[in-house]
């Protein structure tokens, strides 16, 4: 089943985000390689695809996991969690309708 992982960043966490980004992307690439990643990306803090020093307010990942517990475990092990980037992370079942 698909799950949406919705994370909200701590204020002023851009430096920690930049430092942990390679490890974060490596995990997403593994999901992609396994054919389980639907989409992933950050929420820019301003209305721009490249917010620069304004940074980001959080992230969204939609991916396939065996169950809610597996999705929650995967989200909890994210390098952004360990680096203190995320203030909150919620995981919800997701039913894709489009496309």
N, C-alpha and C positions, 0 to 999 in steps of 0.2 A: 504494500500500500504506500501511497505518497504521504509525506509529512512536510509541513511548513515549519521551518525553524526561523523564528522572528527574534532578532536581538536588538537591544537598545544600548548604545554606547554610553560610557561615563563621559561627562563633560571633559574637555581638554585631554582626550586620550589618543590624539592623532599620532604622537610620537611612539607610543606603545603599539599602536595599530601598524605603523610603518615597520617597526622592528619585527613584529610577529607575522607579518604578511607572507613571507616566503613559506613558512611552515603551514599557515592557514591554506594557502593556495595548493600546496602539495596534497593536503587531505581532500580538497575539492577535486583535484585532478584524478585522484584515486577513485572517487565516486564516478567521475566522468568516464574514466577508462573502463569501469565495470558496467557502464550503461545505466547507472542509477540516478544520475543528476539531471533534473529537468531545467533548473535555472539557479543562478546564484549571483549575488552582487550586493554592493553597499547602497545606502541611502545618503546621497550628498546633502550636506548641511545647507547648501544654497542651490538655487535653480540653475545648475550647471553640471555638465558631465564631468568636468574637472574642477572640483571646488578649491583646489590649492590648499592654502593654510586654513580655510574655513572647515575643512575636514568632512567628517561623516557623522551621522546620527545613529547609525545601526546597520544591520545587514539582514538579508533574506536569503534563505536556501530552501529550495523545494527539491526533495529527493526521495527515492524509494528505500524503505527499510522493511525488515520482516515484521516489525510491530512497533508500538509506541515506545516501549522500553528501550529497544535498540536505537531508535531515533534520539531519545533523550540521552542515552549513554554516549552516542556519537557527538551530540551537541555539547555535552558537558566536558568532553575531552578536547574541545577546540583550542588551539593555541591562543586565540583571542581571549578566551576565558582565563587561561593560565596567566596571560600578560595583564589582566585587569582592564581590558578594553571594554568588555561588555558589562553593563550594569544589571541587565536582566536578559534572560533567554527563555522564550516560551516555545513549546513544541506542540503542534496541533495536527491531527489528521487532516489531509487535504484531498479533495476530489476534483480532479482536473476536468473541466467541461470544454474549454477552448484553449488553444487550437486542438 
